[in-house]
Each structure stands twice: as structure tokens, then as C-alpha cells.
Amino acid sequence: MVLMLRKLLYDRGFLRTVRASAPVIIVGNITAGGTGKTPTVLWLVQELRSRGFRPGIVSRGYGGSQSGTSMRVEADTDASVAGDEPVLLARRSGSPVVVDPDRPRAAAMLVEDGADVIIADDGLQHYRLARDYEICVIDGARGLGNRRLLPAGPLREGPRRLNDVDQVLVNGDLPGSEEQTVAEQNAVSFELVATDACRVNGSLTRPLERFENTTVHGVAAIGNPQRFFDLLRGHGIQVIEHVFPDHAALTREDLDFGDAFEVFMTEKDAVKLGRSSTDKFWYVPVELKMDPLRAAPLIEQIISRLQRRKSGND
């Protein structure tokens, strides 16, 4: 309810937005828990860069000790300082990343660093930063749950908020429902796929099929850990599940399970351990895959919006 009131105040002009000097794309959700935002940001960065853009990423930096301040994040930044997601984004994207609760200030820093388009990771409810395009990501397995606001349900904002965004993306497929909004009905689906497992210390990459019929410890400190465990089982791997709170500061001591089984974790969790890990620790990177016939019009629409903004600034 508080978020809905804030949005109304911004919509009516009682609270002022700040427009960055570069166009802004928001990637967020309206539900608590993981939906696949980080892979979506990485996919979007890749698509835009391949078309000549220079994306920069702003993140809140949840879980980092310095998340309340402004800082540039590099691939080798300590995840305990900046947060796990910003470090992962810096490593995988090759783009400038800034952590800052003041998102307009972060956007300005990214423009200083050469970015000509800003992608805000998990910024749907941060209305102070004006946006040119909004993407809402939904987890297909969980959908909008009981469609009620926190704490009675999983929603940060009501389902009608989806009708305001430019595009809804679904990680998987949404089950049909009479309650679905038009935006849900017109959502574009994607899937997260994995082909390899990588040692956290960087010494080896191995196809996941090589682990078929083996037993591993599965570790996940993410919003939807079951999706990671199901991914491993989809490759024929037997999983002993270990769930930690989202953004938990994992240590090697946390992952000592007293046996010889190898330990598999998400890439987001792996950035917390560092390269000095032993050979038994592996992470599984995922990539976003979308039907090209659905992806092409989406990217074209985004680019058209970016070019329109640029023309307005000229």
C-alpha cells in the first residue's frame, strides 16, 4: 500500500522524478523473491552492446556492507562489500556497474564512465529515477501467487501495475487464469539454460552431462532456490538440498558438509567464496534463451524508445 501511494504521488507530480542524461531501462518485478532479473539484465546488456550501445548498470547492492554508499563495482570487488549481484553483473557484463541507493546519482556516474544507456537492476519501485522503458520479470512457476500484497501475499505492488510497464517477461510459462491481466496474457517467455559447471577456483569447466547419476550438495542463497535444484535434477544429478537466505554471506565453513560429495552452487553464490576455493566447489552459470521471433520485436521496440529519447535530447 505504501508503494502504491508513492507511485501515485510521483504520477501526480507531488514527488519529483530525476531524469538522467541517458535513457533508462528498468528491469524489476512486483513479487518478493527471485524471478530471473539478473540474467535478464545480462541478456539485455549483450543485445544492446551488439547493436552499438554502451550500457551501464545501476544496482542497489543488497547484502553488501557498503550498499548504503555510492561505489563503482569491478569484477574483483569483494562481494561482501558491494553485494553479490553487482559483482556478478560486473564480471559477466563487462559494463560499468555502480551501487548506490540514490539511483539518479548512480546514473550520473555511469554517464561519466561513458554509458549511453542505463539499465537499473531491480528498480521498478524506485520511482525517483525517471525511466524510458520498464520490464517486469515474473517467475512462471510461482506467478503472482495469491495475487495479494505483502504480507498477505508475495506482491510488492498490485497486479494492475503490470498494465503500466512496457513489457512483461516470464521465466518459464504462466499457468492460465481468469484473473490474469492483459499484460500477463501478452507476456514473452524465456528460459534459463545451463550447459556447464565451473570450478569456483577457475581451474576447470566441465559439461553438466558428465555429472549425470552423481550425487552433489546443492547450495542456493537466492530468491527461488528450488529452481536451481530442479535445473540440476534436469541434468540427471542427484541433489542434497541446502537452502540459505537470499544474499546470505556464505563462507567455506558453511559449505563443509563432512563428506566427499562435490558442492554445486549458483554463480551468484560463487562470487562470495573467492578463487582460493578447493576443487570440490562448482558453480553453474545460466544464460537467458528467448524465441528469436519474440526477442527481435522486443529489442526493436526498446531501441526505438532509446532513439526517440536521444532525438528529444538533441
Secondary structure by P-SEA (a helix, b strand, c coil): caaaaaaaaaaaccbbbbbccbbbbbbbbccccccaaaaaaaaaaaaaaaaccbbbbbbcccccccccbbbbbccccccccccaaaaaaaaccccccccccaaaaaaaaaaaacccbbbbccccccccccccbbbbbbccccccccccccccccccccccccccccbbbbccccccccccccccccbbbbbbbbcccccccccccccccccccbbbbbbbccccaaaaaaaaaaacccccccccccccccccccccccccbbbbbcaaaaaaccccccccbbbbbbbbbccaaaaaaaaaaaaaaaaaaaaaac
